[in-house]
Amino acid sequence: MTSASAYPSLAPAARTAWFRTAFPWLLLLCCWAIFFAMDNKMDAPLTSLEDRVVSDVAQKVSDGDIVHKILTGVLAIIGAILLVRHRKRIRLNWTITALCLAYMGWIACGVFTADDPALTIRRLGGFLLTLLLCAGCALHMDADTNSLFAAAVPTLTLVPDVIAELRCHGFQALTPDGRFGGTYPHPNVAAAMLAIPVIVYSWFALRKHGYLRLGFAALAFITSVFFVLTRSRTSLVAVLSALAFSFAIMLLRHQRRKLARLFSFALLLAGATGLAALAANAAGVNLMAPFQSNRDVGDPTTLTGRVDLWKTCLDYAYEHPILGYGFGGFWSAKHIEDISEEQQWPINQSHSAYIEEALDLGFPGAVLYTVALFACLIVCTVRYFRYDDAFGIWAAILVFIAINGFAEALSLPPGFLSFVVGIIAAHLALQKASAPQSKSSEQKSAPFNLNLRFYSPAPLSKKTELALHRGLADGQRRTS
């Protein structure tokens, strides 16, 4: 009989394995609680910005939020611990690292010309602390785990979201003019958050097999239902574009021999769609009708007032074209009141990430942001074509953020979307790509299946396994 002391290393190894398995989930719960406390209010859901008093919004921006400061510090401590623990894994990708450092350096330069230097320094400090957590997560977890991590935060938030809707609104999202917002400050914010799990779960549903595929497909369906109920047209267009991009790169990687046929089919489809649109326009059919709703004010071709707002914001940007008004410094209490009064609706953002960057960092800062974003997108796409499926998910997320950024500024810090972008950029900057994998390695991963069969191959019987084992053993004896 073997004593337990004969294997003294088993218990510590088991404890270490358990800790490595459980820690990402503990970190997920911790980050979810912190982000939920920072970005949501269970006691006051969901009043949109249009329902608030402009002076109250301006006063809150002026005073700051002590809860955000404390929780950002907690996140930074978690990230610093992870960063120090896994510092030996750092292998810098100098291209992405240089772009990120240039972007942060330009932000720091804006402190000297900011309208409110104290506010800019406070926002810059919060941004750097959040980057610590992004770097720690990027080193501690692989790309797939980070994707599930990012998708799990909005998924967990659905529980209090539904409770809040039932308690305060009677779930009016099911009515023709209702929108699902849950505990978020606006349904558009809820849509941008829910877009991440929709994309991630859709990818995993295609990559996995058996019950895992069924589970991820169910999660993708559930999150898609709530995402559609937000009725956010900007996020819907961005998600559809991201999913179309995903399908395109899957076809390009796995169906390369049929590229000519696929390209011809795409051209025919685009041409037929264009002809149908021209015929409908000639017949007097309003093609914008499906995109109109009772909440629209004015012509929908002006993107519900965004075009006029962009003109006003660009006029302000031309006054400080080089360094802008400071990182997060344009929307001061005074600018919120002045622009809201001019546009006749409460406004605390430019509703465009690129114009927002031009306001805060000047036009060179906006260019740096755009170049860094699309550089990360290109790197993720290249790594996907090197048969690393995890980076295809990140490429789709970046496509969503790039398109959503044309009409929303939700991907900029502070916020959860900026945290997701930070994790992707930190992983690309701190970990070099491995050597390109051969085509034979593609067969080790789950192949792309256009038929979407929801089953896995049948396992071998015990008799077949025993015969195979005996055959391998005989072969080894003969060669030896």
N, C-alpha and C positions, 0 to 999 in steps of 0.2 A: 504494500500500500504506500503510495507516494505522499509525503508530508507537504504541507503548504509552504514550509520554509525552503523546499527545494527549488522553488521558482520565486525568489524574492522580488524580481523586477516586474512581475505581472500586474500587481496592484497599482503601482505608480504609473505604469504604461496605460492601464485601463482608465485611470483617473485623467491622465493627459489626453487620451483619445476622446473621453467624454467631454472634457472641457473644450477641446477644439471643435467638437460637433455642436455643443450647446451654446458656445459663446456667440456665434453670429445671431442666433435667435434671441438670446438675452440682449445683445446690442440692438437688434431690431425693435424689441419691445421698448427699450429705453429711448431710442431715437424717435419711435412713433409717439410715445408719450410727450416727449419734448416738443416735437414739431406740432403735435396737436394742440398743446398748450400755447405755443407761439402763434400759430396761424388760425386758430379756431376759437370760438366762444360758445360753449354749450348753453350758457344762460341767455344768450341773445342771438339766436339764429333766426332767420337769415334776413337781415335788412340790407338791401343793396345800397351802394353809394348814392343812388338817386333819392333814397328815402332819408338820408341823413342831412343834417344842417351843415352847410359849408364851413361855418366858423368852428364847429366842433371838430371837423376833420383837420382843419388848419391848426387848431390849438393842440391836438394830439401829436401832429407832426413836429410842432415846435417844442413840446415838452419831452417827447421820447417815451419809451416804455421800459420801466425798470425790470419787468418780467422777461422781456426779450434779452436784456443785458445779462441777467443771471443765467438764463438757460443757454445762451450762446457761450458763456464761459464754461458751463458743464460740458457742452459738446466739444469745446476745444480741449478740455482735459482728457476726455475719452480719446480724441484723435491723437493727442501728443503721446499718450501711453502706447497706443498701437504703433505710432510712427517710430518711437524709440525701440520698441520690442522687435520690429521687423526691419530695422534700418539696413541690415545686411542684404536684403532683397533688392535694394535700390540699384537699378541699372538705367541711367539717364538716357532718354531719347532727346538729343540736343535740339532737334528742330522744334518739337512741341514745347520743350522746356524754355527755349529762347523766346518763343511767341508768348508764352504765359508770363515770363519775367518781364518782357517788354510791355505787356498790357498792365501788369501790376505797377511797373515803374512809371508808366504814364499816369496811372491813377494817383500815385504819390506826388508827381509833379503838379497835379491839379490843386493840391492843398494850398499852394502859394498864391493862386489867383481865384480861389473860391470866394463866393459871396459870404459864406458862413464857414470859416476854417474849422471851428470847433465841431460843427455838424459833419463836415467832410471827414475829419480825423476819426470821429466816432463811427461813422459808416465804414471807413476803411479798416478800422480795428476789428469791427464785427465780421467783415468779409474775410480778413486774414485768419481770424479764429475759426471760421467755418471751413476754410481751406485746410486747416489742420485735421479736422474730422474727415474731410474728403480724402486726404492723403493717407490717413490711417486705415480707412475702409479699403482703399485701393490696394494697399499692401497686405492687409490681413485676409481679404477674401479674393477669390478668383473672379473672372469677369462674369461667369454665369451666376455665382452667388450674389454678386453686387447687383445684377439685373433683377433677380428675385427679391433682393433686399429693397430695391427702389420700388418695385411693384407692390410689395407687401404693405408699405406704409399707407398709400391711399386705399388699399383693400381693407385693412383693419379699420380705417376711418369710416368706412361705409356703415359700420354698426351704430356708432353714435349719430351719424348722418341721418339714417332712417328713423331712429328714435326722435331726433330733433324735429324732423319733418312731420312725423305723426303727432307729436306733442304740440307744436306751434302752428302748423299749417294744415293739418289734416291731409297731408300728402296731396297737395294741389298740383303736383307735377303731372298727375294723370289727367288733369283738365286741359282743354285746348290751349289756354293761354298760360298754364302753369309751367314752372321750370324747377328742376331739382337742384337744390343748392346745399341742403344739409346744414352743416355747421360752418361752411366757408363764408367769407365776406361777400361773395358774389357767385352766381351760377357759372360765369365764365372761368372763375378760379377753380371751381369744382371740376369743370370739363377738362381744363389743362392738367389737373392732377390725375383724373381718371384715365386720361389718354395713355399714361405710362403703363399701367397694368394691362390695358387693352392690347397694346403693341407687344409687350413682353409675353403675356400668356398666349397670344396668337402664335408667336414664334415657337414657344415651347410645345404648343399643341402640334405643330408641324414636325418638330424634331424628335419628339418622344414616341414611344410605342405602348400599346396595351393600356393598362389602367392609368398610367401617368398621362397618356395622351387624352384619355377621357376626362381626367381631373382638370388638366389645363384648359381643355376645350370648354368645360363647364365654367371655370373661372373667367375665361375670356367672354363667354356669353353673359354672365351675370354683370360683370363690370361694363360691358358694352350696353346693356339695357339702361343702367343708371347714367352712363355717358350720353346716350341719345336723349334721355329725359332732361338733361341740362339745356338742350336746344341751343347750344353754342355753335353758330355756323362757322366761325373761324376755326375752332378746334376740330369740328367735323371735317372740314376741307383738309386741314393739316393731317389728321389721322388717316383719312382715305389716301392722301398722297404718300404718307409713310408706308402704309400697307401695300400700295401699288409699287412703290420703290422696292419693298421687301420681295414681292413676287417677281419683280423684274430681275433683281440680282440673283435670286434663286434659279430662275430659268437660265440666266447667263452662265451660271456656274455649273449647273447640272445638265443642261440641254444645249451644249455649245454646237453640236452637230446640226441642230435645227434652227440656228439663228436666222438664216435667210428666210425661212418660212414664218418665224415669229415676227421678224421685222416687217415683212410684207403684210401680215395680218394686222399688225398695229397701225400701219399706214392706211390700210383699207378701213379699219374701224374709225380712225381719226377723220378720214375723208367723209365717211358716211355720216358721222356725227356733225361735221361742219355743214354738210348739205342739208341735213335735217333741221339744224338751227336756222339756216338761211330761209328754208321753206316756211318754218314756223313764224319767223319774223315777217316774211312777206304776207302771210295769212293773218297778221295782226294778233298773234298769240303772244301774251306777255310771258317771256321766259324767266323773268325775275319773280313771278308769282310764288313759286315754291319757297323762295328765300325771304319772302315778306311775312311779317307778323304784326299783330296789333301793338307791339311795343315799339315799332319803328317810328321815328320822327323824321319826316321829310322823305326825300328820294333815297331809296336803298342803294342807288349807284354811288352815293356819297359815303357809303359804309356807315350808316346811322350817325352821321355827324363827324366821323373821323377825319375826312378830307379837310374840312374847315379847321379842325383842331391841329392837324399836321401843318397847315399853312401858318397858323399862329405860332406853333412851337418852332418851326424853322426860322421865322422872323427873329425869335429870341436867340436861336442858335447862331445866326449870323452876327449877332452882337459880340459873342465870345467864340470865335470859330476855331481857335487853336487848342486851348485847355478847358474850355467849357466853364460851367458854373461850379465844378467840384463834384466828386463822386457822391451821387445821391443827394446833391445839394441844390438842384434846380427847384424841386417842388417844396419850396419853403412855404411858410404860412401865407406870406404876401403873394407869391405867384399862384398858389391855389385859389385864393380869393379873387385875384385879378382875372385869371383866365376863366374861372368858373362863371364870373359875372359877365364876361365878354361872350362866352359860348352858350350861356343860359342853361347850363346843367353842371352839377358838381363833378369836378375833375381833379384827380391827384396823380395822373400818369398820362403820358402822351399817346398811349395805345399803339405804340410801335417800339420794339426793342432797339431798332437801329436809330430812330430819331431820339429815343431816350438817351442812348449812348452819345449822340452828337450834342445833346444838351448838357450832359454831365461831364464829358471828357473831350468835347470838341470833335471836329470831323476826323482828325487823325486817330483819336481814340476809338471812334466808331469803326474806322477802317481796320484797326488792330483787332477789335472784337470780332468783326466779320471774318477776317483772314484766319484768326485762331479757330473760330467755330467751323469754318469749312475745311481747314487743315485737319482738324480732328475727324471730320466726316470722311475725308479722303483716306486718311490712315486706317480708319475702321473698315472702310469698304475694301481696301487693299488686303488687309489681314483676313477679311472674310473670304476673299478669293484665294487666299493661301490655305483654305480649308480649316479655318477657325470659326466655327459657327457663332460663338458668343459675340464676336464683334459685328456680326450682321445685325443683331438686336440693337447694339449701340448705334450703328449707322442709321437704322430706322428711327430711333429716338431723336437723333440729331437732325434728321430730315424734318420730323415733326416740329422741333423747336425752331429750326430755321424758317419754316413756313409760318408757323404760329406767330413768330416775332414780327412779321410784317404788319399785323393788326393788333397785337397785344404786347405788353412789356412784362409779362408774368415770368419770363425765363431769366430775368435779371435779379441780382440779390437785393434784399433778402428774400428767401422763399425756397420752397422745396425743389422747384424745377432747376434753380441755380445750383442747388446741392447735387442734383443728379448730373448736371453738366460738369460740376467740379470733380465728381468721382471719375467720370469718363476721362476728363483732361488729365487728372492726377495719375490715373493708371497708364495712360499713353505716355506721359512725361517721365514717370518714375520706373517704368518697366519696358525694356526694349522688346521688340518682336523676336521670337525664336526663328531659327532657320526655316525657310519655306518647306512645308511638308509635301511629300510626294503624293501623286494621285492615288497610290495604293492605300495611303492613310485615310483617304476619304471614305473607303469602304468600312473602316473601323467605326466611324460615326454613323448616326442614323441617316440613311439616304433620303433624299427628297422624294416624296411620293405624291404625285399629282392626284392619285385616286383617293387619298386620305382614308386608307383602310384603318379602322379602329380595332386592330387586333395585332398580336405579336406572333412570331413563328412558334410552332408547337415544340415543346421540349423533347429531348431524346428519352427513350424508354430506358429502364435500368439494364435490360439485357443488352441493348445497343451500346450503352456506356461501358459495361463490363467488357464486351468484345473489343471495343475501341481501345480500352486501357490495356488489354492483353496484347493486342496487336502492336501498340506502341512499345510495350515492354519487350516483346520479342525482337522488334527492330533494333532497340538499343543494345540487346545482348549480341546480335549478329554484327553490328558495326563495331562493338568493342572487341 
